[in-house]
Amino acid sequence: MPTSDTSVSLASAARRPAPGAVAALTATEGLAALEQGKLSCEAWARACLERIEERNGGVKAWVRVDAEGALARARAWDRHGRRHPLDGVPLGIKDTIDTADMLTELGDPEIFPGRQPQADAPVVTQARELGFNVLGKNTVSRHAIMLPGPARNPHDLSRTPAASSAGSAAAVADFMTPLSIGTQTAGSILRPSAFCGAVGFKPTLDAIPYVAIRRYSRVLDVIGPISRSVDDAALFMRAFTGDPRFDPASALRSDFRVGVWRPKHWADTEPCMRDSFEANLRALSAAGVKVMELDMPPAFDTMGEAQDVIMAYDLAREYAAIKRDHAALCDPGLIEYLTMGEGLSAADYAGALDAADACRRAFYDAARGVDAVAMPSTLGEAPLASSTGSSAFIRIWSLLHNPSITLPVARGPNGLPLGFQLVGFVKEDARLLYWARCAERILGSTAHQA
């Protein structure tokens, strides 16, 4: 793993207790142990539930835990045999995704108290059919948008886990579950994963159907996995899409090409992030990866603003009834954002969509000579819990629909994770995950470190 001045001090590394050996297993490792008879489904579920019991009071990564149901399912698999390849893998579900057996209060327990869906969202139905053992529902940020919520960063409880898949990333990074299903509209998978020290993967739009989930923007919303390894992300995507090109067992290479883009917000990055990013580029190059600078068209630097126009316009319409009927329960930041969205015209919205279309076409010309694009995941370490941080390096890919992934490759001066982002081509998700697996082997991962 590359070295830089971002090494972790002994004091910061000791901020949280190390997990037990079983709780620390990735999904891929746990499945191998199950198949070899070295692990039972009950032991795996119990280890995760014990970690939740130990840590959730501070981290607040879960709003509901179905311990009894999870253990009963695990015992049934152990007693009667596992019939599906993923039987017994623990899983968290973001609390904006409908579950028929657990409340889904959408990150707004004051506005939707006791909300009980009558049916699972299709992604939950599929998860159960695949054999995942759903442990419970993960905490969502305030109003399920970019406002601070109850969850905390597992490395430092005074710091943010970001938004809105905050609890999903915190739960995975803190060894409470090997996998959680998150969603992203701007940066809600990658930013929490980067701040908490997990692998967050945002697929191409509609790779997994977004149905019976709190809606923000039809042209931006995606479902994706949060895990502690790229292998697990590939395992998840293969299971949910049926695409065999998501292959966690394929041989790895180092003769690939990475293009480096430093957009306008590069000037705002913290020194620790710059140092980590440059160290990782050097490590890739030393391993045989061809690293080259990209000259992206100037329009790409305005895509953050275009994404914000689309998100604000759509959110104002999706949340209109909430503003009308529950204004007194709404955070002032939400009211301000919805008011801004109400002031945008259809012409403003159409203009932002046109700009995104133009940039999608331009991306192929600018990046045609590389296999993936590299840039930082965030501006730096997770800020204090009063902020959810910036998604400046992430939100453009939500708008352009490119698959993107953050790898936990280093720790900053405060012992907090730093992420390395790779971006692929639209609908080439399996290819991006392959190159990310190759990069992970070269760069190493801090996801297993307490």
SVG drawing of the C-alpha trace seen along z (x, -y; Angstrom):
<svg xmlns="http://www.w3.org/2000/svg" viewBox="-51 -31 58 61">
<polyline fill="none" stroke="black" stroke-width="0.4" points="0.0,0.0 1.4,-3.5 2.8,-5.4 2.4,-9.1 2.0,-11.5 -1.6,-10.3 -0.6,-7.4 -2.8,-6.8 -1.6,-7.8 -1.9,-5.1 -4.3,-7.3 -6.8,-7.7 -6.5,-4.0 -7.7,-3.0 -10.9,-5.0 -13.1,-2.0 -12.8,1.7 -11.7,4.2 -14.4,6.6 -14.4,10.3 -13.1,12.5 -16.5,13.5 -18.0,10.0 -14.9,8.9 -15.6,11.3 -16.5,9.9 -19.5,11.5 -17.1,13.4 -15.0,14.6 -18.0,15.7 -19.5,17.6 -16.3,19.5 -16.3,20.4 -19.9,21.5 -19.2,23.7 -16.1,25.2 -18.1,26.0 -16.0,23.7 -18.8,21.3 -22.6,21.6 -25.2,19.2 -26.2,18.7 -22.7,17.9 -22.4,15.3 -25.7,13.6 -25.0,13.7 -21.6,12.1 -23.1,9.2 -25.9,8.8 -23.5,8.7 -21.5,6.0 -24.7,4.0 -25.5,4.4 -22.0,3.3 -21.7,0.3 -25.1,-1.0 -25.8,-3.1 -23.0,-5.4 -22.9,-5.0 -26.7,-4.9 -26.4,-3.0 -29.6,-1.1 -33.2,-2.3 -34.6,1.3 -33.0,4.7 -34.8,7.9 -32.5,10.0 -35.1,12.8 -36.0,13.2 -32.4,13.1 -31.4,15.8 -34.4,18.0 -33.6,17.8 -30.0,18.7 -30.9,21.7 -33.2,22.9 -30.4,22.8 -28.1,24.6 -30.7,27.2 -32.2,27.9 -29.3,26.9 -28.5,23.9 -30.3,24.1 -29.1,20.9 -25.5,19.6 -26.1,16.5 -28.2,18.2 -27.1,16.7 -25.2,13.6 -26.1,10.7 -27.6,7.6 -28.7,4.2 -31.4,2.2 -31.6,-1.6 -34.7,-2.9 -36.0,-4.6 -36.6,-1.1 -40.0,0.5 -40.0,3.6 -43.3,5.5 -42.0,6.9 -40.4,3.7 -41.4,0.1 -40.0,-2.2 -40.2,-5.8 -38.1,-7.2 -35.7,-9.2 -38.7,-11.2 -40.0,-9.5 -41.8,-12.7 -43.6,-13.0 -44.2,-9.3 -44.4,-7.7 -45.2,-4.1 -45.3,-3.9 -45.7,-0.2 -45.5,0.8 -47.8,3.7 -45.2,5.2 -41.4,5.3 -39.7,3.2 -38.7,5.4 -35.0,5.1 -35.9,6.5 -38.0,9.3 -35.1,10.2 -32.6,10.0 -34.7,12.5 -35.1,14.8 -31.3,14.8 -30.8,15.8 -29.6,12.7 -30.4,12.6 -31.9,9.1 -30.7,7.9 -32.7,4.7 -33.0,1.1 -30.2,-1.4 -30.5,-5.0 -31.1,-7.7 -30.0,-11.4 -32.6,-14.1 -35.4,-14.1 -33.2,-11.6 -31.3,-14.4 -27.9,-16.2 -28.8,-17.3 -27.1,-15.9 -29.0,-13.0 -28.6,-10.8 -25.9,-8.4 -22.3,-9.0 -18.9,-8.2 -17.8,-4.9 -14.1,-6.1 -15.0,-9.2 -18.5,-9.8 -18.0,-13.6 -17.7,-13.3 -20.3,-12.9 -21.0,-9.7 -22.4,-12.0 -25.8,-11.6 -28.2,-10.0 -27.1,-6.4 -25.3,-7.3 -26.3,-4.4 -25.7,-1.9 -22.1,-3.0 -21.5,-3.3 -22.9,0.2 -20.7,1.8 -17.6,-0.1 -18.1,0.8 -18.4,4.5 -22.1,4.7 -22.9,6.3 -20.8,7.1 -23.2,5.5 -26.0,2.9 -28.2,1.7 -27.9,-2.1 -29.2,-4.6 -27.7,-7.7 -29.1,-10.8 -26.1,-13.1 -23.4,-11.4 -25.4,-9.3 -23.5,-6.0 -20.0,-7.2 -19.7,-10.0 -20.8,-8.0 -18.6,-5.1 -15.6,-7.4 -16.1,-9.1 -16.7,-5.8 -14.1,-3.7 -16.2,-1.3 -16.4,-0.4 -19.4,-2.2 -20.5,-1.4 -22.9,-3.5 -24.1,-1.6 -25.4,-3.0 -28.9,-4.4 -31.6,-1.6 -29.1,1.2 -31.3,2.4 -35.0,1.2 -35.7,-1.7 -39.3,-0.9 -41.0,-1.3 -38.2,-3.5 -38.4,-7.1 -38.2,-9.0 -36.0,-12.1 -35.4,-12.3 -36.3,-9.8 -33.2,-10.8 -30.8,-10.6 -31.9,-7.9 -29.9,-4.6 -29.5,-1.6 -26.1,-0.2 -24.1,1.9 -21.9,0.7 -19.4,3.4 -15.8,3.8 -14.3,5.2 -14.7,4.8 -15.3,8.6 -18.4,8.2 -19.6,5.4 -19.2,7.6 -20.9,10.5 -23.8,8.2 -24.2,6.9 -23.9,10.4 -26.7,11.6 -29.1,8.8 -28.5,8.4 -27.7,12.0 -24.8,10.7 -21.9,13.2 -19.4,10.5 -19.5,9.4 -16.9,12.1 -15.2,11.8 -12.9,14.7 -11.4,13.4 -7.6,13.1 -6.3,9.6 -4.0,7.5 -1.9,4.4 -1.6,3.4 -4.6,1.1 -5.0,-2.7 -6.2,-5.2 -7.0,-8.8 -6.6,-11.5 -9.0,-14.4 -8.5,-17.3 -11.7,-19.4 -12.1,-22.9 -12.7,-21.7 -9.2,-20.2 -8.1,-23.5 -10.4,-22.9 -9.0,-19.5 -7.3,-19.1 -3.5,-18.5 -4.0,-14.9 -6.3,-14.1 -3.9,-15.5 -1.0,-13.6 -3.0,-10.3 -4.3,-10.7 -0.8,-11.4 0.7,-8.5 -1.9,-6.2 -1.3,-7.3 2.4,-6.7 1.7,-3.2 -0.5,-2.4 2.2,-3.6 4.9,-1.6 2.8,1.5 2.6,1.1 -0.6,-0.8 -0.5,-3.5 -1.5,-6.8 -2.2,-9.8 -3.7,-13.2 -7.1,-13.9 -8.1,-17.2 -11.8,-17.3 -14.0,-19.9 -14.7,-23.0 -18.4,-22.2 -17.6,-19.3 -16.8,-21.9 -20.4,-23.2 -22.1,-19.8 -22.3,-20.1 -24.6,-23.1 -26.6,-21.3 -27.1,-18.3 -28.3,-20.7 -30.8,-22.2 -32.3,-18.8 -32.3,-17.6 -33.8,-20.8 -36.5,-20.9 -37.5,-17.3 -37.3,-17.3 -39.5,-20.4 -42.2,-18.4 -41.6,-15.1 -41.7,-16.8 -44.5,-19.3 -47.0,-17.6 -44.5,-17.5 -43.8,-21.2 -47.6,-21.9 -48.7,-19.6 -45.7,-19.4 -43.8,-22.6 -43.5,-22.9 -41.7,-19.6 -39.3,-20.4 -35.7,-21.5 -35.1,-25.1 -32.5,-23.8 -35.1,-21.6 -37.6,-24.4 -34.9,-26.6 -33.9,-23.9 -37.5,-23.2 -38.2,-26.9 -35.2,-27.1 -36.5,-24.2 -40.0,-25.7 -38.4,-28.8 -36.8,-26.8 -38.7,-26.7 -39.2,-23.8 -36.8,-25.6 -34.1,-25.6 -34.7,-21.9 -34.6,-21.1 -31.4,-23.1 -29.7,-21.1 -30.8,-17.9 -29.4,-19.1 -26.1,-20.0 -25.8,-16.5 -26.6,-14.9 -23.8,-16.9 -21.3,-15.9 -22.2,-12.3 -21.2,-12.4 -18.1,-14.4 -17.0,-11.9 -16.4,-9.2 -14.1,-11.5 -12.2,-12.8 -11.8,-9.4 -11.7,-7.0 -8.0,-6.2 -8.4,-5.0 -10.1,-2.1 -11.2,-4.2 -11.0,-7.8 -9.5,-8.5 -10.2,-11.4 -10.5,-11.8 -13.8,-10.7 -14.1,-13.7 -12.3,-16.9 -10.8,-15.3 -11.6,-13.6 -15.1,-13.6 -16.0,-16.9 -17.8,-17.4 -21.3,-15.9 -22.9,-19.4 -22.1,-19.1 -22.4,-16.2 -19.5,-17.3 -19.1,-18.0 -20.1,-15.8 -18.2,-18.0 -16.2,-15.0 -19.2,-12.6 -22.4,-14.3 -21.4,-14.8 -21.4,-11.0 -24.9,-10.7 -26.0,-13.2 -24.0,-11.6 -25.0,-8.1 -21.4,-6.8 -20.8,-3.9 -18.4,-5.0 -16.8,-3.5 -14.8,-4.6 -12.0,-2.5 -10.9,-3.0 -7.2,-3.4 -5.7,-5.5 -6.3,-7.4 -5.9,-11.1 -4.1,-12.8 -7.1,-12.4 -7.3,-8.7 -10.3,-9.1 -10.7,-7.3 -9.8,-8.7 -11.3,-7.4 -9.9,-6.9 -12.6,-7.2 -12.7,-5.3 -15.3,-6.1 -16.3,-4.0 -18.4,-4.2 -22.2,-4.1 -23.5,-0.5 -20.0,0.9 -20.4,1.5 -18.8,5.0 -15.8,3.6 -15.4,0.8 -15.6,3.3 -13.0,5.5 -10.5,2.6 -11.4,1.6 -10.5,5.1 -7.2,4.7 -6.6,1.3 -7.6,2.6 -5.0,5.4 -2.3,2.8 -3.4,0.0 -4.6,2.2 -7.6,1.4 -8.1,-0.1 -11.7,1.3 -10.5,4.2 -8.7,2.0 -10.3,1.0"/>
</svg>
